Amino acid sequence: MNGPYETITLDHTARHRRRMVMKADGGLSFLLDLEQAQALRHGDGLVLEDGRVIKVLARPEPLTEIRGRDSAHLTVLAYQIGNRHLEAQIESDRILIRRDHVISEMLVGLGARVADIEEIFEPEAGAYGHHH
């Protein structure tokens, strides 16, 4: 195969689906019909019944980047974010969450450095999330 037939660009919320009609970037409509909801990740491929592949692209979204003084401080900040049941993308030196000025102010009050950015959002699946 020479590569994907088409692409579909979606934000994080739109990439977590089980069954819905979707429209690819070039206009092709197709039915996504999975056994259970899946978090589609940037670079995944959806194989249509006729064998064509639709490549999933993640759309950058408005996020807040959170950094701590050190790894121990970042762990405390991660606890505070988790305690509020917020989706978070946790990396070795930063945490990404959806923009929320109230949460940002709380984190700054705890000594975090925060910055508004636009990036692809791939949050942790959580204890009950499904992996594929």
N, C-alpha and C positions, 0 to 999 in steps of 0.2 A: 504494500500500500504506500502511496506517495505522501501521505499525511492526511490531516483531517479534511473532511469535505467542507466543513464550515465551523465557525466558532460561535459560542454564546458567552456573553459577558454579564456577570451577575454579582451583586453585593453578597455579603455573608448570609443575610436572611433569605434571599432568593436562592442561595445554593444549598439550603437545607430543606429538602422536599421529598415527598414520596410519590405523589400523583398529581400532575397538572399539565395543562397544555402550555408549552413553552415556544418562544419564537427566537430563532437564532439571529445572530447579528445581520446576516444577509437576507433575512425574511422567511426562511423555511420554518413552518410550524410543525411541531411534533408533540406527541404525548409522552411525557415521562411517567413511567408506571413501574415503580419498584416495590418489592415485597414489604419493605419497611423504610421509614424516612432515613435518608442518608445525608451526611454533610459532604457535598461535592467540593473538592479542593481544586485550587488553581492547577491546571495541567491535566486533570482527569479527562477521560474520554467517555462519551456516551455512544454506544453502538446501537444504531437503528436496526430495525428488522431486516433491512436490505443490505446490511453490512457497512453502510456509510458511518463515519465517525464524526461526532460533533465534539470539538475540543472546548472544555470549560475554562474560561478565563475569569479571574477574580477582578472585580471592579474596585479600585481604590475608594476608600470611604473616609469621612472625617473621624479621626481618632484622637485620643490623648495618649501621649507617650509619658510614662512615669519612670523616673530613675531615683534611686536611693543613694545614700552616702557610701554604702558598701553592700555586700551580699546579705548580711544580717538585717540591715535596715530595709532592703528590698523585700525580704521575707516577711517582715512586719507589715509592710505596705500591702503585700499580696494577701496576707491574712485579713486586713481591713476590707479589701476589695471583695474577697470571698465571703466575708461575713455579711456583705450586702447582696450576695447572690448575683453579682455582675459577671457577665461573660468577660473573659480576659485571655489575652495571648501572652503567655509567660515565656520570657527568654532569659538568658543568663545575666544580662545587664539591664534589662528594662521590662516593663509590662505595658501592654497596649489595651485600652478599653475604648468603648464608644464615648464620644464627647458628652460630658455632663458637668456643667460648671459647678454644681453643688459638690459633687464628688471631688472634682479638681481642687476646690477650696479646702475641703477636709484634708486631702492628701498634702497640700502645701502646708497646712497647719501642723501636720505630722513630720514636716521637714523634707518632703519629696520635692524634686524638681519636675515640673510638668511642662509639656509643650504640645500645642495643637499641631497635628500633622495630618496628611492624607496618605494612607497606605492600604495595602491588601490586609484584610482582617481574617485571621485563622485562629479563633479562640480554642482553648482546650475543650475537649468533648464533655468532660465532667464524669462523675462516677457512673452515671446511667446512660452516657452517650454510646452510640454505636460506632464502631470502627469498621472500615472496609478496606 
